[in-house]
Amino acid sequence: MRLRGRVAAVLVAAGSMCAAAWWTAVAGEPPLPLGAVIYRASEIVSLESLGVTVIACRHRDPVPRNFAVDFFDPAGKQVSVFGPSFAHRVPAGKKIVFVSDSYYFQKRDVIDVRLAHLPSGTARIASDARTVRCQGKIRFDGGARAPSYWRDIGLVRAGALPAPEPLW
């Protein structure tokens, strides 16, 4: 009985070390435009009208703060952006929303990032804010006469590890 507990602890620790290596800065990653990486996303997609990536952030600092989003393909190469990927001087409490296609969000205050075609990839969100919270989802179009649906992009606070998977 004692041995089983020790083996499980070693396996969880080994899995945590592998996950820690993945969330650290990637070698060859371009320098940050501002501040520090606050969140990383594990799965981003930009399939024009089929899948729209939405990243929303809000900060509680007393002064205006800046935000930036960078997108990467599976090989780690930065994906080109055809719109602004920065939000400058965002007031406290105001939500800033980055979307890959703003067609679905016409009457909202959003930043239209307009990615190059990205079937899959990752992203990092940088900011100089200290108290900040971000959410990320992908809105998929269900097709003719079918409702759209949302899927999480695996947004995790930079430096934090996801909860370990149960061993059994």
SULRANOR-V462037 format. One record per residue. N is the residue number from 1. SS is DSSP state (A for helix, B for strand, O for the rest). OMEGA is omega as a letter, one per 40 degrees, with the letter a starting at -180 (* if undefined). NEAR is the number of other C-alpha atoms within 10 Angstrom. Layout:
n=(N:N)
ss=(SS:SS)
omega=(OMEGA:OMEGA)
near=(NEAR:NEAR)
//
This chain:
n=(1:2:3:4:5:6:7:8:9:10:11:12:13:14:15:16:17:18:19:20:21:22:23:24:25:26:27:28:29:30:31:32:33:34:35:36:37:38:39:40:41:42:43:44:45:46:47:48:49:50:51:52:53:54:55:56:57:58:59:60:61:62:63:64:65:66:67:68:69:70:71:72:73:74:75:76:77:78:79:80:81:82:83:84:85:86:87:88:89:90:91:92:93:94:95:96:97:98:99:100:101:102:103:104:105:106:107:108:109:110:111:112:113:114:115:116:117:118:119:120:121:122:123:124:125:126:127:128:129:130:131:132:133:134:135:136:137:138:139:140:141:142:143:144:145:146:147:148:149:150:151:152:153:154:155:156:157:158:159:160:161:162:163:164:165:166:167:168)
ss=(O:A:A:A:A:A:A:A:A:A:A:A:A:A:A:A:A:A:A:A:A:A:A:O:O:O:O:O:O:O:O:O:O:O:O:B:B:B:B:B:B:B:B:B:B:B:O:O:O:O:B:B:B:B:B:B:B:B:B:O:O:O:O:O:B:B:B:B:B:B:B:B:B:O:O:O:O:B:O:O:B:O:O:O:O:B:B:B:B:B:O:O:O:O:O:B:B:B:B:O:O:A:A:A:A:O:O:O:O:O:B:B:O:O:B:O:O:B:B:B:B:B:B:B:B:B:B:O:O:O:O:B:B:B:B:B:B:B:B:B:O:O:O:O:O:O:O:O:B:B:B:B:O:O:B:B:B:O:O:O:O:O:O:O:O:O:O:O)
omega=(i:a:a:i:i:i:i:i:i:i:i:i:i:i:i:i:i:i:i:i:a:a:i:a:a:i:a:i:a:a:a:i:a:i:a:i:a:i:i:i:a:a:i:i:i:a:a:a:a:a:a:i:a:i:a:i:i:i:a:i:a:a:i:a:a:i:i:i:i:a:a:i:a:i:a:i:a:a:i:a:a:i:i:i:i:i:a:i:i:a:i:i:i:i:i:a:i:i:a:i:a:a:a:a:a:a:i:i:a:i:a:a:a:i:i:a:a:a:i:i:i:i:i:i:a:i:i:i:i:i:a:i:a:i:i:i:i:i:i:i:a:a:a:i:i:a:i:i:a:i:a:i:i:a:a:i:a:a:i:i:i:i:a:i:i:a:i:*)
near=(5:6:8:8:9:11:11:14:13:11:12:15:13:12:13:17:12:10:15:14:11:12:19:12:12:10:7:8:11:12:7:15:14:13:16:18:20:21:24:25:23:16:21:28:24:21:18:17:14:14:23:24:27:24:21:15:17:21:25:16:15:11:11:16:20:18:26:21:22:20:24:19:17:13:8:16:13:16:17:15:17:12:12:13:20:19:17:12:11:17:17:17:14:12:15:20:20:25:25:27:22:19:12:11:12:9:8:9:12:19:21:20:23:21:22:15:14:18:14:15:20:23:22:21:25:22:23:18:22:13:11:17:15:18:17:25:23:22:19:17:15:12:10:7:6:8:9:13:12:15:12:16:21:17:22:19:19:18:14:14:15:14:7:11:9:7:8:4)
//
